[in-house]
């Protein structure tokens, strides 16, 4: 519906300069909504293709947003990164700022040293703190890996193509309205001369519609084919997760065994 709203706005222009074509489009659209006009339907294959691409776009965008929240849960830091990426050009600082593991490790280590490493609790805090500091460093490496190999390419892949598809789908909808408006005029023509003129308009509109249909279908087909490339970025994300948790588990296990001695 939003696409059509943009289409209608584009087709009509300002009210002060409404063209005949814009008026015909608006009339056709209004009559379709009231159920009193015949509407050209897209074939099932095209409709399914367009729906699949649209669903893929929405899902990827939603997943991208959820991924950003997962990678950086802190809202303030997340907004700062987005601002630096889009406005200042400094890029994300996601792998540069201290993590919660860093902060925990520092607090434990400093507290343990203050209590004294000669005490059991002091020594345990220092050992645990040192481990969490190492995990913090590991986490920053992990976040940098995830951001570079998963989030950025996953978020940016096909965005240009999807933008082009939105534009071409809008143009296709306008071409369809022109075609159906021309057909409606043929059905209501009252003399042979006007009938002939309207039939010529139908042929021209049909040719324009067919060209736009093929152009849109080509873009949709290409985007649908390329959507499989998202799997590679998802695999990179899972790989990064596995490596991070495997190494963090090893560090914690070593510290646990040392503390239990």
TORKOLDREN-680805 format. One record per residue (C-alpha): residue number from 1; z, y, x. Coordinates in Angstrom, 3 decimals. Layout:
<atoms>
<atom n="NUM" w="Z" v="Y" u="X"/>
...
</atoms>
This chain:
<atoms>
<atom n="1" w="0.000" v="0.000" u="0.000"/>
<atom n="2" w="0.797" v="2.302" u="2.911"/>
<atom n="3" w="-2.620" v="1.545" u="4.429"/>
<atom n="4" w="-4.275" v="2.515" u="1.202"/>
<atom n="5" w="-2.252" v="5.715" u="0.948"/>
<atom n="6" w="-3.589" v="6.701" u="4.353"/>
<atom n="7" w="-7.060" v="5.612" u="3.285"/>
<atom n="8" w="-6.951" v="7.734" u="0.155"/>
<atom n="9" w="-5.674" v="10.730" u="2.078"/>
<atom n="10" w="-8.476" v="10.334" u="4.613"/>
<atom n="11" w="-11.052" v="9.864" u="1.896"/>
<atom n="12" w="-9.991" v="12.809" u="-0.214"/>
<atom n="13" w="-9.052" v="15.426" u="2.344"/>
<atom n="14" w="-7.353" v="18.535" u="0.966"/>
<atom n="15" w="-7.497" v="19.200" u="-2.735"/>
<atom n="16" w="-9.349" v="22.408" u="-2.085"/>
<atom n="17" w="-12.254" v="20.620" u="-0.442"/>
<atom n="18" w="-12.458" v="17.431" u="-2.487"/>
<atom n="19" w="-15.919" v="15.899" u="-2.099"/>
<atom n="20" w="-17.805" v="13.883" u="-4.665"/>
<atom n="21" w="-17.278" v="10.804" u="-2.533"/>
<atom n="22" w="-13.552" v="11.508" u="-2.351"/>
<atom n="23" w="-13.411" v="11.981" u="-6.114"/>
<atom n="24" w="-15.284" v="8.712" u="-6.682"/>
<atom n="25" w="-12.867" v="6.890" u="-4.403"/>
<atom n="26" w="-9.853" v="8.318" u="-6.179"/>
<atom n="27" w="-11.328" v="7.471" u="-9.572"/>
<atom n="28" w="-12.144" v="3.915" u="-8.515"/>
<atom n="29" w="-8.679" v="3.412" u="-7.064"/>
<atom n="30" w="-6.965" v="4.775" u="-10.175"/>
<atom n="31" w="-9.032" v="2.593" u="-12.481"/>
<atom n="32" w="-8.308" v="-0.467" u="-10.355"/>
<atom n="33" w="-4.587" v="0.203" u="-10.675"/>
<atom n="34" w="-4.967" v="0.481" u="-14.428"/>
<atom n="35" w="-6.986" v="-2.729" u="-14.517"/>
<atom n="36" w="-10.094" v="-1.088" u="-15.941"/>
<atom n="37" w="-12.374" v="-1.354" u="-12.880"/>
<atom n="38" w="-14.099" v="-4.241" u="-11.128"/>
<atom n="39" w="-12.871" v="-4.703" u="-7.553"/>
<atom n="40" w="-14.687" v="-6.483" u="-4.735"/>
<atom n="41" w="-12.412" v="-9.193" u="-3.372"/>
<atom n="42" w="-12.470" v="-10.286" u="0.256"/>
<atom n="43" w="-13.260" v="-13.952" u="0.852"/>
<atom n="44" w="-10.312" v="-16.322" u="1.289"/>
<atom n="45" w="-10.959" v="-16.916" u="4.992"/>
<atom n="46" w="-10.930" v="-13.201" u="5.774"/>
<atom n="47" w="-7.862" v="-12.573" u="3.600"/>
<atom n="48" w="-5.956" v="-15.405" u="5.311"/>
<atom n="49" w="-6.980" v="-14.137" u="8.757"/>
<atom n="50" w="-5.891" v="-10.575" u="7.963"/>
<atom n="51" w="-2.580" v="-11.793" u="6.495"/>
<atom n="52" w="-1.879" v="-13.978" u="9.545"/>
<atom n="53" w="-2.552" v="-11.149" u="11.998"/>
<atom n="54" w="-0.395" v="-8.758" u="9.968"/>
<atom n="55" w="2.415" v="-11.312" u="9.822"/>
<atom n="56" w="2.140" v="-11.893" u="13.584"/>
<atom n="57" w="2.288" v="-8.147" u="14.250"/>
<atom n="58" w="5.382" v="-7.655" u="12.083"/>
<atom n="59" w="7.143" v="-10.696" u="13.541"/>
<atom n="60" w="6.439" v="-9.711" u="17.142"/>
<atom n="61" w="7.614" v="-6.142" u="16.537"/>
<atom n="62" w="10.807" v="-7.372" u="14.869"/>
<atom n="63" w="11.405" v="-9.881" u="17.667"/>
<atom n="64" w="10.764" v="-7.189" u="20.257"/>
<atom n="65" w="13.387" v="-4.926" u="18.684"/>
<atom n="66" w="15.882" v="-7.793" u="18.453"/>
<atom n="67" w="15.157" v="-8.696" u="22.087"/>
<atom n="68" w="15.933" v="-5.158" u="23.241"/>
<atom n="69" w="19.265" v="-5.346" u="21.395"/>
<atom n="70" w="19.967" v="-8.746" u="22.953"/>
<atom n="71" w="19.175" v="-7.572" u="26.478"/>
<atom n="72" w="21.165" v="-4.340" u="26.109"/>
<atom n="73" w="23.831" v="-4.530" u="23.367"/>
<atom n="74" w="25.210" v="-1.066" u="24.209"/>
<atom n="75" w="23.560" v="1.380" u="21.796"/>
<atom n="76" w="23.999" v="4.418" u="24.031"/>
<atom n="77" w="22.524" v="2.683" u="27.064"/>
<atom n="78" w="19.688" v="1.315" u="24.938"/>
<atom n="79" w="18.793" v="4.773" u="23.638"/>
<atom n="80" w="18.949" v="6.182" u="27.164"/>
<atom n="81" w="16.527" v="3.518" u="28.395"/>
<atom n="82" w="14.135" v="4.149" u="25.502"/>
<atom n="83" w="14.234" v="7.904" u="26.179"/>
<atom n="84" w="13.531" v="7.416" u="29.888"/>
<atom n="85" w="10.705" v="4.980" u="29.167"/>
<atom n="86" w="8.927" v="7.143" u="26.606"/>
<atom n="87" w="9.828" v="10.736" u="27.608"/>
<atom n="88" w="10.932" v="11.187" u="31.203"/>
<atom n="89" w="8.918" v="8.317" u="32.658"/>
<atom n="90" w="11.892" v="7.204" u="34.778"/>
<atom n="91" w="11.825" v="3.743" u="33.277"/>
<atom n="92" w="14.694" v="1.513" u="32.226"/>
<atom n="93" w="17.967" v="1.431" u="34.168"/>
<atom n="94" w="18.921" v="-1.873" u="32.593"/>
<atom n="95" w="19.275" v="-3.597" u="35.982"/>
<atom n="96" w="21.074" v="-0.686" u="37.676"/>
<atom n="97" w="24.131" v="0.090" u="35.556"/>
<atom n="98" w="27.320" v="-1.938" u="35.854"/>
<atom n="99" w="27.546" v="-4.895" u="33.489"/>
<atom n="100" w="30.625" v="-6.061" u="31.605"/>
<atom n="101" w="30.953" v="-8.869" u="34.149"/>
<atom n="102" w="31.042" v="-6.245" u="36.925"/>
<atom n="103" w="33.740" v="-4.279" u="35.133"/>
<atom n="104" w="35.800" v="-7.382" u="34.431"/>
<atom n="105" w="35.452" v="-8.597" u="37.991"/>
<atom n="106" w="36.479" v="-5.246" u="39.429"/>
<atom n="107" w="39.534" v="-4.997" u="37.151"/>
<atom n="108" w="40.670" v="-8.534" u="38.002"/>
<atom n="109" w="40.108" v="-8.115" u="41.729"/>
<atom n="110" w="41.851" v="-4.736" u="41.973"/>
<atom n="111" w="44.768" v="-5.984" u="39.878"/>
<atom n="112" w="45.125" v="-9.108" u="41.970"/>
<atom n="113" w="45.130" v="-7.133" u="45.200"/>
<atom n="114" w="47.752" v="-4.762" u="43.781"/>
<atom n="115" w="50.003" v="-7.649" u="42.754"/>
<atom n="116" w="49.433" v="-9.296" u="46.108"/>
<atom n="117" w="47.239" v="-12.188" u="47.156"/>
<atom n="118" w="50.301" v="-14.001" u="48.445"/>
<atom n="119" w="51.301" v="-14.670" u="44.833"/>
<atom n="120" w="49.608" v="-17.357" u="42.763"/>
<atom n="121" w="48.541" v="-14.981" u="39.994"/>
<atom n="122" w="47.328" v="-12.360" u="42.458"/>
<atom n="123" w="45.221" v="-14.893" u="44.339"/>
<atom n="124" w="43.770" v="-16.306" u="41.095"/>
<atom n="125" w="42.838" v="-12.825" u="39.861"/>
<atom n="126" w="41.130" v="-11.964" u="43.148"/>
<atom n="127" w="39.169" v="-15.223" u="43.170"/>
<atom n="128" w="38.221" v="-14.863" u="39.510"/>
<atom n="129" w="37.305" v="-11.207" u="40.014"/>
<atom n="130" w="35.084" v="-11.993" u="42.982"/>
<atom n="131" w="33.288" v="-14.623" u="40.884"/>
<atom n="132" w="32.662" v="-12.232" u="38.017"/>
<atom n="133" w="31.355" v="-9.612" u="40.447"/>
<atom n="134" w="28.869" v="-12.195" u="41.700"/>
<atom n="135" w="27.973" v="-13.025" u="38.107"/>
<atom n="136" w="27.461" v="-9.302" u="37.470"/>
<atom n="137" w="24.992" v="-9.124" u="40.349"/>
<atom n="138" w="23.285" v="-12.246" u="39.030"/>
<atom n="139" w="23.147" v="-10.688" u="35.554"/>
<atom n="140" w="21.386" v="-7.577" u="36.852"/>
<atom n="141" w="18.783" v="-9.743" u="38.587"/>
<atom n="142" w="18.401" v="-11.737" u="35.383"/>
<atom n="143" w="17.992" v="-8.604" u="33.243"/>
<atom n="144" w="15.384" v="-7.204" u="35.625"/>
<atom n="145" w="13.482" v="-10.509" u="35.471"/>
<atom n="146" w="13.664" v="-10.671" u="31.670"/>
<atom n="147" w="12.661" v="-7.027" u="31.241"/>
<atom n="148" w="9.666" v="-7.286" u="33.589"/>
<atom n="149" w="8.326" v="-10.728" u="32.730"/>
<atom n="150" w="9.238" v="-10.971" u="29.072"/>
<atom n="151" w="10.256" v="-7.803" u="27.227"/>
<atom n="152" w="7.657" v="-5.309" u="28.485"/>
<atom n="153" w="4.578" v="-7.554" u="28.239"/>
<atom n="154" w="5.823" v="-9.136" u="25.015"/>
<atom n="155" w="6.374" v="-5.713" u="23.418"/>
<atom n="156" w="3.117" v="-4.171" u="24.652"/>
<atom n="157" w="0.742" v="-7.110" u="24.180"/>
<atom n="158" w="-1.860" v="-6.432" u="21.445"/>
<atom n="159" w="-0.332" v="-3.068" u="20.449"/>
<atom n="160" w="-3.633" v="-1.284" u="21.165"/>
<atom n="161" w="-5.578" v="-3.990" u="19.337"/>
<atom n="162" w="-3.271" v="-3.803" u="16.334"/>
<atom n="163" w="-3.659" v="-0.023" u="16.231"/>
<atom n="164" w="-7.444" v="-0.409" u="16.229"/>
<atom n="165" w="-7.236" v="-3.054" u="13.516"/>
<atom n="166" w="-5.171" v="-0.746" u="11.292"/>
<atom n="167" w="-7.826" v="1.949" u="11.669"/>
<atom n="168" w="-10.699" v="-0.436" u="10.957"/>
<atom n="169" w="-8.939" v="-1.978" u="7.953"/>
<atom n="170" w="-8.482" v="1.512" u="6.540"/>
<atom n="171" w="-12.185" v="2.219" u="7.026"/>
<atom n="172" w="-13.048" v="-1.106" u="5.418"/>
<atom n="173" w="-10.958" v="-0.259" u="2.365"/>
<atom n="174" w="-12.737" v="3.080" u="2.056"/>
<atom n="175" w="-16.126" v="1.338" u="2.365"/>
<atom n="176" w="-15.076" v="-1.095" u="-0.353"/>
<atom n="177" w="-14.056" v="1.739" u="-2.657"/>
<atom n="178" w="-17.417" v="3.426" u="-2.041"/>
<atom n="179" w="-19.228" v="0.181" u="-2.861"/>
<atom n="180" w="-17.287" v="-0.508" u="-6.046"/>
<atom n="181" w="-17.594" v="3.112" u="-7.169"/>
<atom n="182" w="-21.382" v="2.903" u="-6.668"/>
<atom n="183" w="-21.555" v="-0.358" u="-8.642"/>
<atom n="184" w="-19.571" v="1.247" u="-11.455"/>
<atom n="185" w="-22.094" v="4.065" u="-11.668"/>
<atom n="186" w="-24.922" v="1.548" u="-12.013"/>
<atom n="187" w="-23.167" v="-0.053" u="-14.962"/>
<atom n="188" w="-22.772" v="3.299" u="-16.697"/>
<atom n="189" w="-26.218" v="4.768" u="-15.898"/>
<atom n="190" w="-27.974" v="6.090" u="-19.027"/>
<atom n="191" w="-31.588" v="6.394" u="-17.906"/>
<atom n="192" w="-33.924" v="4.533" u="-15.494"/>
<atom n="193" w="-34.113" v="7.378" u="-12.963"/>
<atom n="194" w="-30.352" v="7.606" u="-12.553"/>
<atom n="195" w="-30.177" v="3.816" u="-12.563"/>
<atom n="196" w="-32.648" v="3.673" u="-9.667"/>
<atom n="197" w="-30.710" v="6.302" u="-7.703"/>
<atom n="198" w="-27.453" v="4.486" u="-8.258"/>
<atom n="199" w="-28.935" v="1.135" u="-7.251"/>
<atom n="200" w="-30.136" v="2.692" u="-3.996"/>
<atom n="201" w="-26.606" v="3.995" u="-3.448"/>
<atom n="202" w="-25.264" v="0.480" u="-4.021"/>
<atom n="203" w="-27.629" v="-0.922" u="-1.378"/>
<atom n="204" w="-26.539" v="1.735" u="1.127"/>
<atom n="205" w="-22.867" v="1.212" u="0.332"/>
<atom n="206" w="-23.260" v="-2.564" u="0.565"/>
<atom n="207" w="-24.850" v="-2.260" u="4.012"/>
<atom n="208" w="-22.053" v="0.063" u="5.190"/>
<atom n="209" w="-19.427" v="-2.286" u="3.771"/>
<atom n="210" w="-20.991" v="-5.337" u="5.427"/>
<atom n="211" w="-21.080" v="-3.590" u="8.823"/>
<atom n="212" w="-17.456" v="-2.514" u="8.542"/>
<atom n="213" w="-16.430" v="-5.955" u="7.302"/>
<atom n="214" w="-17.965" v="-7.655" u="10.346"/>
<atom n="215" w="-16.440" v="-5.105" u="12.735"/>
<atom n="216" w="-12.993" v="-5.622" u="11.239"/>
<atom n="217" w="-13.366" v="-9.401" u="11.217"/>
<atom n="218" w="-14.305" v="-9.421" u="14.915"/>
<atom n="219" w="-11.158" v="-7.454" u="15.819"/>
<atom n="220" w="-8.967" v="-9.647" u="13.617"/>
<atom n="221" w="-10.409" v="-12.847" u="15.096"/>
<atom n="222" w="-9.902" v="-11.603" u="18.653"/>
<atom n="223" w="-6.299" v="-10.552" u="17.968"/>
<atom n="224" w="-5.592" v="-13.873" u="16.271"/>
<atom n="225" w="-6.931" v="-15.745" u="19.306"/>
<atom n="226" w="-4.929" v="-13.640" u="21.766"/>
<atom n="227" w="-1.708" v="-14.100" u="19.801"/>
<atom n="228" w="-1.273" v="-17.448" u="21.541"/>
<atom n="229" w="-0.568" v="-15.529" u="24.747"/>
<atom n="230" w="2.825" v="-14.565" u="23.358"/>
<atom n="231" w="3.903" v="-18.138" u="24.069"/>
<atom n="232" w="3.678" v="-17.496" u="27.816"/>
<atom n="233" w="6.089" v="-14.557" u="27.606"/>
<atom n="234" w="8.494" v="-16.581" u="25.466"/>
<atom n="235" w="8.415" v="-19.345" u="28.072"/>
<atom n="236" w="9.294" v="-16.788" u="30.764"/>
<atom n="237" w="12.237" v="-15.629" u="28.669"/>
<atom n="238" w="13.586" v="-19.156" u="28.273"/>
<atom n="239" w="13.086" v="-19.814" u="32.001"/>
<atom n="240" w="15.090" v="-16.681" u="32.893"/>
<atom n="241" w="17.843" v="-17.724" u="30.492"/>
<atom n="242" w="18.032" v="-21.202" u="31.970"/>
<atom n="243" w="18.187" v="-19.948" u="35.565"/>
<atom n="244" w="20.865" v="-17.368" u="34.794"/>
<atom n="245" w="23.141" v="-19.720" u="32.887"/>
<atom n="246" w="22.650" v="-22.532" u="35.391"/>
<atom n="247" w="23.646" v="-20.346" u="38.341"/>
<atom n="248" w="26.517" v="-18.681" u="36.433"/>
<atom n="249" w="27.835" v="-22.100" u="35.413"/>
<atom n="250" w="27.735" v="-23.249" u="39.032"/>
<atom n="251" w="29.679" v="-20.165" u="40.221"/>
<atom n="252" w="32.321" v="-20.599" u="37.523"/>
<atom n="253" w="32.646" v="-24.322" u="38.174"/>
<atom n="254" w="33.200" v="-23.738" u="41.891"/>
<atom n="255" w="35.872" v="-21.103" u="41.173"/>
<atom n="256" w="37.549" v="-23.313" u="38.586"/>
<atom n="257" w="37.762" v="-26.251" u="40.975"/>
<atom n="258" w="39.110" v="-23.998" u="43.730"/>
<atom n="259" w="41.800" v="-22.538" u="41.435"/>
<atom n="260" w="42.842" v="-26.024" u="40.260"/>
<atom n="261" w="43.523" v="-27.226" u="43.824"/>
</atoms>
